[in-house]
Amino acid sequence: MPAQIAKNDLILRIAEIIIDELKLEDVMPETFGPELDLVDELGIDSMDLATVVLVLQDEYGMKFDEDDYPKLVNIRLIAEYILERLESR
């Protein structure tokens, strides 16, 4: 994996994973708003988020701290979280 991951590419990949894992229909990664609140606007529950996090952990070879889950309310914040962890290695 390249050391530098472009934030926009990461946002699109996270959107793809969410769409795929949650089987969302009629949603494209390019149109999935990075500021969309995953819980309040999309209805993702803690089990859905845990599923998405597991896929992201595998994909990016990192661990998410469970205490941080409540902060991961939209794709932009998830992308920033991943980038921070990858840069601090």
Biopython code that builds the backbone (N, CA, C, O; Angstrom):
import numpy as np
from Bio.PDB.StructureBuilder import StructureBuilder

atoms = [
    (1, "MET", "N", (0.852, -1.176, 0.000)),
    (1, "MET", "CA", (0.000, 0.000, 0.000)),
    (1, "MET", "C", (0.899, 1.241, 0.000)),
    (1, "MET", "O", (1.876, 1.302, 0.747)),
    (2, "PRO", "N", (0.566, 2.233, -0.844)),
    (2, "PRO", "CA", (1.396, 3.439, -0.853)),
    (2, "PRO", "C", (1.330, 4.173, 0.479)),
    (2, "PRO", "O", (0.298, 4.187, 1.150)),
    (3, "ALA", "N", (2.448, 4.778, 0.844)),
    (3, "ALA", "CA", (2.498, 5.494, 2.119)),
    (3, "ALA", "C", (1.523, 6.664, 2.124)),
    (3, "ALA", "O", (0.899, 6.951, 3.145)),
    (4, "GLN", "N", (1.394, 7.329, 1.004)),
    (4, "GLN", "CA", (0.475, 8.464, 0.909)),
    (4, "GLN", "C", (-0.804, 8.029, 0.203)),
    (4, "GLN", "O", (-0.773, 7.597, -0.949)),
    (5, "ILE", "N", (-1.871, 8.143, 0.873)),
    (5, "ILE", "CA", (-3.176, 7.846, 0.283)),
    (5, "ILE", "C", (-3.903, 9.180, 0.148)),
    (5, "ILE", "O", (-4.009, 9.939, 1.111)),
    (6, "ALA", "N", (-4.398, 9.457, -1.041)),
    (6, "ALA", "CA", (-5.133, 10.705, -1.251)),
    (6, "ALA", "C", (-6.457, 10.627, -0.487)),
    (6, "ALA", "O", (-7.174, 9.628, -0.543)),
    (7, "LYS", "N", (-6.749, 11.698, 0.217)),
    (7, "LYS", "CA", (-7.965, 11.731, 1.042)),
    (7, "LYS", "C", (-9.220, 11.483, 0.202)),
    (7, "LYS", "O", (-10.115, 10.752, 0.627)),
    (8, "ASN", "N", (-9.291, 12.085, -0.982)),
    (8, "ASN", "CA", (-10.481, 11.894, -1.819)),
    (8, "ASN", "C", (-10.630, 10.445, -2.266)),
    (8, "ASN", "O", (-11.742, 9.921, -2.325)),
    (9, "ASP", "N", (-9.495, 9.790, -2.585)),
    (9, "ASP", "CA", (-9.549, 8.375, -2.962)),
    (9, "ASP", "C", (-10.014, 7.529, -1.778)),
    (9, "ASP", "O", (-10.793, 6.590, -1.938)),
    (10, "LEU", "N", (-9.529, 7.874, -0.601)),
    (10, "LEU", "CA", (-9.914, 7.152, 0.606)),
    (10, "LEU", "C", (-11.404, 7.331, 0.896)),
    (10, "LEU", "O", (-12.090, 6.376, 1.261)),
    (11, "ILE", "N", (-11.894, 8.547, 0.732)),
    (11, "ILE", "CA", (-13.326, 8.818, 0.941)),
    (11, "ILE", "C", (-14.167, 7.963, -0.006)),
    (11, "ILE", "O", (-15.168, 7.379, 0.409)),
    (12, "LEU", "N", (-13.766, 7.888, -1.275)),
    (12, "LEU", "CA", (-14.503, 7.069, -2.243)),
    (12, "LEU", "C", (-14.453, 5.591, -1.865)),
    (12, "LEU", "O", (-15.456, 4.887, -1.983)),
    (13, "ARG", "N", (-13.301, 5.120, -1.415)),
    (13, "ARG", "CA", (-13.170, 3.703, -1.040)),
    (13, "ARG", "C", (-14.024, 3.386, 0.186)),
    (13, "ARG", "O", (-14.661, 2.334, 0.239)),
    (14, "ILE", "N", (-14.043, 4.278, 1.160)),
    (14, "ILE", "CA", (-14.884, 4.068, 2.347)),
    (14, "ILE", "C", (-16.355, 4.039, 1.933)),
    (14, "ILE", "O", (-17.122, 3.209, 2.421)),
    (15, "ALA", "N", (-16.745, 4.933, 1.041)),
    (15, "ALA", "CA", (-18.127, 4.942, 0.547)),
    (15, "ALA", "C", (-18.454, 3.615, -0.134)),
    (15, "ALA", "O", (-19.531, 3.056, 0.077)),
    (16, "GLU", "N", (-17.523, 3.106, -0.957)),
    (16, "GLU", "CA", (-17.735, 1.815, -1.620)),
    (16, "GLU", "C", (-17.956, 0.705, -0.594)),
    (16, "GLU", "O", (-18.858, -0.119, -0.741)),
    (17, "ILE", "N", (-17.127, 0.697, 0.437)),
    (17, "ILE", "CA", (-17.228, -0.344, 1.467)),
    (17, "ILE", "C", (-18.565, -0.246, 2.200)),
    (17, "ILE", "O", (-19.218, -1.263, 2.434)),
    (18, "ILE", "N", (-18.975, 0.968, 2.561)),
    (18, "ILE", "CA", (-20.258, 1.148, 3.264)),
    (18, "ILE", "C", (-21.414, 0.701, 2.373)),
    (18, "ILE", "O", (-22.310, -0.011, 2.826)),
    (19, "ILE", "N", (-21.394, 1.114, 1.123)),
    (19, "ILE", "CA", (-22.461, 0.747, 0.181)),
    (19, "ILE", "C", (-22.520, -0.772, 0.028)),
    (19, "ILE", "O", (-23.596, -1.369, 0.048)),
    (20, "ASP", "N", (-21.356, -1.380, -0.125)),
    (20, "ASP", "CA", (-21.251, -2.825, -0.305)),
    (20, "ASP", "C", (-21.703, -3.594, 0.933)),
    (20, "ASP", "O", (-22.560, -4.475, 0.851)),
    (21, "GLU", "N", (-21.122, -3.254, 2.071)),
    (21, "GLU", "CA", (-21.392, -3.993, 3.309)),
    (21, "GLU", "C", (-22.835, -3.841, 3.780)),
    (21, "GLU", "O", (-23.417, -4.779, 4.324)),
    (22, "LEU", "N", (-23.405, -2.665, 3.572)),
    (22, "LEU", "CA", (-24.767, -2.417, 4.053)),
    (22, "LEU", "C", (-25.809, -2.630, 2.958)),
    (22, "LEU", "O", (-27.004, -2.414, 3.158)),
    (23, "LYS", "N", (-25.320, -3.061, 1.795)),
    (23, "LYS", "CA", (-26.191, -3.368, 0.655)),
    (23, "LYS", "C", (-27.135, -2.210, 0.330)),
    (23, "LYS", "O", (-28.339, -2.395, 0.149)),
    (24, "LEU", "N", (-26.552, -1.014, 0.261)),
    (24, "LEU", "CA", (-27.344, 0.163, -0.086)),
    (24, "LEU", "C", (-27.601, 0.157, -1.585)),
    (24, "LEU", "O", (-26.703, -0.121, -2.379)),
    (25, "GLU", "N", (-28.818, 0.460, -1.957)),
    (25, "GLU", "CA", (-29.185, 0.476, -3.371)),
    (25, "GLU", "C", (-29.303, 1.911, -3.849)),
    (25, "GLU", "O", (-29.575, 2.828, -3.074)),
    (26, "ASP", "N", (-29.092, 2.080, -5.141)),
    (26, "ASP", "CA", (-29.229, 3.394, -5.779)),
    (26, "ASP", "C", (-28.304, 4.447, -5.190)),
    (26, "ASP", "O", (-28.632, 5.634, -5.196)),
    (27, "VAL", "N", (-27.148, 4.027, -4.680)),
    (27, "VAL", "CA", (-26.173, 4.970, -4.149)),
    (27, "VAL", "C", (-24.838, 4.654, -4.807)),
    (27, "VAL", "O", (-24.410, 3.500, -4.846)),
    (28, "MET", "N", (-24.185, 5.687, -5.322)),
    (28, "MET", "CA", (-22.869, 5.532, -5.932)),
    (28, "MET", "C", (-21.834, 6.188, -5.019)),
    (28, "MET", "O", (-22.139, 7.191, -4.374)),
    (29, "PRO", "N", (-20.619, 5.644, -4.952)),
    (29, "PRO", "CA", (-19.594, 6.259, -4.099)),
    (29, "PRO", "C", (-19.372, 7.744, -4.407)),
    (29, "PRO", "O", (-19.123, 8.543, -3.503)),
    (30, "GLU", "N", (-19.464, 8.101, -5.685)),
    (30, "GLU", "CA", (-19.239, 9.495, -6.087)),
    (30, "GLU", "C", (-20.328, 10.438, -5.592)),
    (30, "GLU", "O", (-20.098, 11.639, -5.453)),
    (31, "THR", "N", (-21.511, 9.894, -5.326)),
    (31, "THR", "CA", (-22.616, 10.741, -4.882)),
    (31, "THR", "C", (-22.889, 10.602, -3.381)),
    (31, "THR", "O", (-23.792, 11.246, -2.847)),
    (32, "PHE", "N", (-22.113, 9.768, -2.715)),
    (32, "PHE", "CA", (-22.283, 9.537, -1.276)),
    (32, "PHE", "C", (-21.587, 10.691, -0.555)),
    (32, "PHE", "O", (-20.358, 10.756, -0.535)),
    (33, "GLY", "N", (-22.349, 11.585, 0.028)),
    (33, "GLY", "CA", (-21.786, 12.772, 0.664)),
    (33, "GLY", "C", (-20.875, 12.441, 1.828)),
    (33, "GLY", "O", (-21.290, 11.734, 2.746)),
    (34, "PRO", "N", (-19.629, 12.938, 1.817)),
    (34, "PRO", "CA", (-18.694, 12.643, 2.904)),
    (34, "PRO", "C", (-19.117, 13.226, 4.244)),
    (34, "PRO", "O", (-18.607, 12.812, 5.285)),
    (35, "GLU", "N", (-20.046, 14.188, 4.233)),
    (35, "GLU", "CA", (-20.531, 14.800, 5.477)),
    (35, "GLU", "C", (-21.851, 14.186, 5.955)),
    (35, "GLU", "O", (-22.365, 14.565, 7.008)),
    (36, "LEU", "N", (-22.395, 13.248, 5.193)),
    (36, "LEU", "CA", (-23.661, 12.605, 5.548)),
    (36, "LEU", "C", (-23.503, 11.892, 6.889)),
    (36, "LEU", "O", (-22.600, 11.071, 7.053)),
    (37, "ASP", "N", (-24.366, 12.198, 7.838)),
    (37, "ASP", "CA", (-24.302, 11.572, 9.158)),
    (37, "ASP", "C", (-24.776, 10.123, 9.036)),
    (37, "ASP", "O", (-25.935, 9.860, 8.713)),
    (38, "LEU", "N", (-23.870, 9.201, 9.296)),
    (38, "LEU", "CA", (-24.154, 7.785, 9.081)),
    (38, "LEU", "C", (-25.235, 7.254, 10.013)),
    (38, "LEU", "O", (-25.991, 6.358, 9.640)),
    (39, "VAL", "N", (-25.312, 7.796, 11.214)),
    (39, "VAL", "CA", (-26.294, 7.316, 12.184)),
    (39, "VAL", "C", (-27.628, 8.031, 11.992)),
    (39, "VAL", "O", (-28.654, 7.382, 11.789)),
    (40, "ASP", "N", (-27.622, 9.361, 12.054)),
    (40, "ASP", "CA", (-28.870, 10.121, 12.014)),
    (40, "ASP", "C", (-29.521, 10.154, 10.632)),
    (40, "ASP", "O", (-30.745, 10.086, 10.519)),
    (41, "GLU", "N", (-28.708, 10.258, 9.584)),
    (41, "GLU", "CA", (-29.284, 10.392, 8.248)),
    (41, "GLU", "C", (-29.382, 9.075, 7.492)),
    (41, "GLU", "O", (-30.275, 8.896, 6.664)),
    (42, "LEU", "N", (-28.460, 8.145, 7.777)),
    (42, "LEU", "CA", (-28.447, 6.881, 7.046)),
    (42, "LEU", "C", (-29.015, 5.731, 7.868)),
    (42, "LEU", "O", (-29.426, 4.710, 7.317)),
    (43, "GLY", "N", (-29.037, 5.898, 9.186)),
    (43, "GLY", "CA", (-29.616, 4.869, 10.047)),
    (43, "GLY", "C", (-28.681, 3.711, 10.364)),
    (43, "GLY", "O", (-29.144, 2.625, 10.712)),
    (44, "ILE", "N", (-27.371, 3.924, 10.250)),
    (44, "ILE", "CA", (-26.406, 2.880, 10.589)),
    (44, "ILE", "C", (-26.413, 2.672, 12.107)),
    (44, "ILE", "O", (-26.346, 3.632, 12.875)),
    (45, "ASP", "N", (-26.496, 1.411, 12.525)),
    (45, "ASP", "CA", (-26.438, 1.125, 13.961)),
    (45, "ASP", "C", (-25.038, 0.644, 14.325)),
    (45, "ASP", "O", (-24.166, 0.551, 13.462)),
    (46, "SER", "N", (-24.826, 0.342, 15.592)),
    (46, "SER", "CA", (-23.486, -0.024, 16.057)),
    (46, "SER", "C", (-22.989, -1.319, 15.405)),
    (46, "SER", "O", (-21.789, -1.463, 15.174)),
    (47, "MET", "N", (-23.876, -2.250, 15.109)),
    (47, "MET", "CA", (-23.462, -3.486, 14.430)),
    (47, "MET", "C", (-23.013, -3.200, 13.001)),
    (47, "MET", "O", (-22.021, -3.760, 12.534)),
    (48, "ASP", "N", (-23.744, -2.329, 12.307)),
    (48, "ASP", "CA", (-23.352, -1.944, 10.947)),
    (48, "ASP", "C", (-21.977, -1.281, 10.957)),
    (48, "ASP", "O", (-21.123, -1.589, 10.126)),
    (49, "LEU", "N", (-21.777, -0.372, 11.903)),
    (49, "LEU", "CA", (-20.504, 0.329, 11.996)),
    (49, "LEU", "C", (-19.373, -0.650, 12.305)),
    (49, "LEU", "O", (-18.288, -0.546, 11.734)),
    (50, "ALA", "N", (-19.622, -1.591, 13.196)),
    (50, "ALA", "CA", (-18.609, -2.588, 13.539)),
    (50, "ALA", "C", (-18.228, -3.419, 12.310)),
    (50, "ALA", "O", (-17.054, -3.731, 12.114)),
    (51, "THR", "N", (-19.201, -3.771, 11.497)),
    (51, "THR", "CA", (-18.940, -4.518, 10.266)),
    (51, "THR", "C", (-18.058, -3.715, 9.318)),
    (51, "THR", "O", (-17.087, -4.238, 8.771)),
    (52, "VAL", "N", (-18.398, -2.454, 9.126)),
    (52, "VAL", "CA", (-17.620, -1.576, 8.249)),
    (52, "VAL", "C", (-16.197, -1.415, 8.794)),
    (52, "VAL", "O", (-15.229, -1.467, 8.036)),
    (53, "VAL", "N", (-16.078, -1.220, 10.105)),
    (53, "VAL", "CA", (-14.765, -1.045, 10.726)),
    (53, "VAL", "C", (-13.896, -2.283, 10.525)),
    (53, "VAL", "O", (-12.702, -2.159, 10.253)),
    (54, "LEU", "N", (-14.476, -3.472, 10.655)),
    (54, "LEU", "CA", (-13.703, -4.702, 10.447)),
    (54, "LEU", "C", (-13.129, -4.765, 9.035)),
    (54, "LEU", "O", (-11.973, -5.144, 8.848)),
    (55, "VAL", "N", (-13.928, -4.396, 8.054)),
    (55, "VAL", "CA", (-13.461, -4.394, 6.668)),
    (55, "VAL", "C", (-12.346, -3.357, 6.492)),
    (55, "VAL", "O", (-11.334, -3.634, 5.848)),
    (56, "LEU", "N", (-12.532, -2.172, 7.063)),
    (56, "LEU", "CA", (-11.514, -1.120, 6.958)),
    (56, "LEU", "C", (-10.216, -1.529, 7.652)),
    (56, "LEU", "O", (-9.127, -1.258, 7.145)),
    (57, "GLN", "N", (-10.329, -2.180, 8.808)),
    (57, "GLN", "CA", (-9.135, -2.646, 9.525)),
    (57, "GLN", "C", (-8.350, -3.623, 8.668)),
    (57, "GLN", "O", (-7.125, -3.537, 8.583)),
    (58, "ASP", "N", (-9.056, -4.557, 8.030)),
    (58, "ASP", "CA", (-8.387, -5.530, 7.160)),
    (58, "ASP", "C", (-7.751, -4.840, 5.958)),
    (58, "ASP", "O", (-6.604, -5.114, 5.604)),
    (59, "GLU", "N", (-8.501, -3.952, 5.346)),
    (59, "GLU", "CA", (-8.028, -3.294, 4.126)),
    (59, "GLU", "C", (-6.793, -2.426, 4.372)),
    (59, "GLU", "O", (-5.875, -2.398, 3.553)),
    (60, "TYR", "N", (-6.774, -1.721, 5.502)),
    (60, "TYR", "CA", (-5.682, -0.770, 5.748)),
    (60, "TYR", "C", (-4.681, -1.252, 6.797)),
    (60, "TYR", "O", (-3.769, -0.516, 7.174)),
    (61, "GLY", "N", (-4.854, -2.491, 7.265)),
    (61, "GLY", "CA", (-3.896, -3.083, 8.184)),
    (61, "GLY", "C", (-3.691, -2.275, 9.452)),
    (61, "GLY", "O", (-2.563, -2.047, 9.889)),
    (62, "MET", "N", (-4.789, -1.854, 10.027)),
    (62, "MET", "CA", (-4.725, -1.025, 11.231)),
    (62, "MET", "C", (-5.840, -1.413, 12.179)),
    (62, "MET", "O", (-6.751, -2.156, 11.813)),
    (63, "LYS", "N", (-5.764, -0.911, 13.387)),
    (63, "LYS", "CA", (-6.771, -1.201, 14.412)),
    (63, "LYS", "C", (-7.514, 0.090, 14.769)),
    (63, "LYS", "O", (-6.897, 1.133, 14.985)),
    (64, "PHE", "N", (-8.824, 0.006, 14.826)),
    (64, "PHE", "CA", (-9.644, 1.119, 15.295)),
    (64, "PHE", "C", (-9.861, 0.926, 16.787)),
    (64, "PHE", "O", (-10.139, -0.189, 17.229)),
    (65, "ASP", "N", (-9.739, 1.979, 17.561)),
    (65, "ASP", "CA", (-10.016, 1.913, 18.993)),
    (65, "ASP", "C", (-11.536, 2.006, 19.178)),
    (65, "ASP", "O", (-12.169, 2.947, 18.699)),
    (66, "GLU", "N", (-12.110, 1.028, 19.871)),
    (66, "GLU", "CA", (-13.568, 1.019, 20.056)),
    (66, "GLU", "C", (-14.084, 2.292, 20.712)),
    (66, "GLU", "O", (-15.217, 2.702, 20.459)),
    (67, "ASP", "N", (-13.267, 2.921, 21.550)),
    (67, "ASP", "CA", (-13.678, 4.172, 22.189)),
    (67, "ASP", "C", (-13.854, 5.298, 21.167)),
    (67, "ASP", "O", (-14.522, 6.293, 21.449)),
    (68, "ASP", "N", (-13.257, 5.143, 19.984)),
    (68, "ASP", "CA", (-13.348, 6.170, 18.949)),
    (68, "ASP", "C", (-14.572, 6.002, 18.046)),
    (68, "ASP", "O", (-14.898, 6.911, 17.284)),
    (69, "TYR", "N", (-15.240, 4.877, 18.117)),
    (69, "TYR", "CA", (-16.400, 4.634, 17.245)),
    (69, "TYR", "C", (-17.413, 5.780, 17.263)),
    (69, "TYR", "O", (-17.865, 6.191, 16.195)),
    (70, "PRO", "N", (-17.789, 6.313, 18.431)),
    (70, "PRO", "CA", (-18.792, 7.387, 18.440)),
    (70, "PRO", "C", (-18.362, 8.636, 17.664)),
    (70, "PRO", "O", (-19.213, 9.420, 17.243)),
    (71, "LYS", "N", (-17.063, 8.830, 17.471)),
    (71, "LYS", "CA", (-16.575, 9.998, 16.724)),
    (71, "LYS", "C", (-16.675, 9.791, 15.222)),
    (71, "LYS", "O", (-16.598, 10.760, 14.467)),
    (72, "LEU", "N", (-16.842, 8.569, 14.773)),
    (72, "LEU", "CA", (-16.819, 8.243, 13.351)),
    (72, "LEU", "C", (-18.218, 8.351, 12.764)),
    (72, "LEU", "O", (-18.832, 7.351, 12.392)),
    (73, "VAL", "N", (-18.709, 9.577, 12.687)),
    (73, "VAL", "CA", (-20.107, 9.793, 12.305)),
    (73, "VAL", "C", (-20.314, 10.041, 10.815)),
    (73, "VAL", "O", (-21.447, 9.998, 10.335)),
    (74, "ASN", "N", (-19.232, 10.301, 10.075)),
    (74, "ASN", "CA", (-19.381, 10.467, 8.629)),
    (74, "ASN", "C", (-18.115, 9.979, 7.921)),
    (74, "ASN", "O", (-17.100, 9.704, 8.561)),
    (75, "ILE", "N", (-18.189, 9.880, 6.616)),
    (75, "ILE", "CA", (-17.073, 9.323, 5.845)),
    (75, "ILE", "C", (-15.832, 10.200, 5.951)),
    (75, "ILE", "O", (-14.720, 9.678, 6.028)),
    (76, "ARG", "N", (-15.993, 11.500, 5.957)),
    (76, "ARG", "CA", (-14.841, 12.395, 6.052)),
    (76, "ARG", "C", (-14.071, 12.135, 7.351)),
    (76, "ARG", "O", (-12.843, 12.059, 7.340)),
    (77, "LEU", "N", (-14.789, 12.001, 8.462)),
    (77, "LEU", "CA", (-14.139, 11.751, 9.753)),
    (77, "LEU", "C", (-13.469, 10.376, 9.796)),
    (77, "LEU", "O", (-12.403, 10.223, 10.393)),
    (78, "ILE", "N", (-14.086, 9.385, 9.170)),
    (78, "ILE", "CA", (-13.474, 8.060, 9.103)),
    (78, "ILE", "C", (-12.179, 8.131, 8.291)),
    (78, "ILE", "O", (-11.166, 7.550, 8.680)),
    (79, "ALA", "N", (-12.217, 8.846, 7.162)),
    (79, "ALA", "CA", (-11.022, 8.994, 6.319)),
    (79, "ALA", "C", (-9.904, 9.690, 7.089)),
    (79, "ALA", "O", (-8.752, 9.259, 7.030)),
    (80, "GLU", "N", (-10.232, 10.756, 7.807)),
    (80, "GLU", "CA", (-9.222, 11.478, 8.585)),
    (80, "GLU", "C", (-8.655, 10.587, 9.685)),
    (80, "GLU", "O", (-7.457, 10.635, 9.968)),
    (81, "TYR", "N", (-9.498, 9.783, 10.299)),
    (81, "TYR", "CA", (-9.070, 8.850, 11.350)),
    (81, "TYR", "C", (-8.052, 7.858, 10.778)),
    (81, "TYR", "O", (-6.999, 7.625, 11.372)),
    (82, "ILE", "N", (-8.376, 7.284, 9.626)),
    (82, "ILE", "CA", (-7.470, 6.310, 8.987)),
    (82, "ILE", "C", (-6.154, 6.976, 8.610)),
    (82, "ILE", "O", (-5.083, 6.427, 8.866)),
    (83, "LEU", "N", (-6.231, 8.162, 8.001)),
    (83, "LEU", "CA", (-5.006, 8.852, 7.587)),
    (83, "LEU", "C", (-4.120, 9.174, 8.770)),
    (83, "LEU", "O", (-2.900, 9.025, 8.691)),
    (84, "GLU", "N", (-4.719, 9.617, 9.872)),
    (84, "GLU", "CA", (-3.938, 9.908, 11.091)),
    (84, "GLU", "C", (-3.197, 8.677, 11.573)),
    (84, "GLU", "O", (-2.013, 8.744, 11.900)),
    (85, "ARG", "N", (-3.903, 7.539, 11.617)),
    (85, "ARG", "CA", (-3.297, 6.303, 12.106)),
    (85, "ARG", "C", (-2.174, 5.842, 11.178)),
    (85, "ARG", "O", (-1.121, 5.400, 11.638)),
    (86, "LEU", "N", (-2.407, 5.949, 9.862)),
    (86, "LEU", "CA", (-1.395, 5.499, 8.907)),
    (86, "LEU", "C", (-0.158, 6.404, 8.940)),
    (86, "LEU", "O", (0.969, 5.928, 8.803)),
    (87, "GLU", "N", (-0.373, 7.691, 9.120)),
    (87, "GLU", "CA", (0.771, 8.632, 9.149)),
    (87, "GLU", "C", (1.585, 8.502, 10.427)),
    (87, "GLU", "O", (2.775, 8.818, 10.438)),
    (88, "SER", "N", (0.957, 8.040, 11.506)),
    (88, "SER", "CA", (1.658, 7.967, 12.785)),
    (88, "SER", "C", (2.467, 6.676, 12.923)),
    (88, "SER", "O", (3.105, 6.454, 13.952)),
    (89, "ARG", "N", (2.444, 5.835, 11.908)),
    (89, "ARG", "CA", (3.225, 4.578, 11.949)),
    (89, "ARG", "C", (4.690, 4.852, 11.779)),
    (89, "ARG", "O", (5.497, 3.922, 11.787)),
]
sb = StructureBuilder()
sb.init_structure("model")
sb.init_model(0)
sb.init_chain("A")
sb.init_seg("    ")
for serial, (resi, resn, name, xyz) in enumerate(atoms, 1):
    if name == "N":
        sb.init_residue(resn, " ", resi, " ")
    sb.init_atom(name, np.array(xyz, "f"), 0.0, 1.0, " ", f" {name:<3s}", serial, name[0])
structure = sb.get_structure()
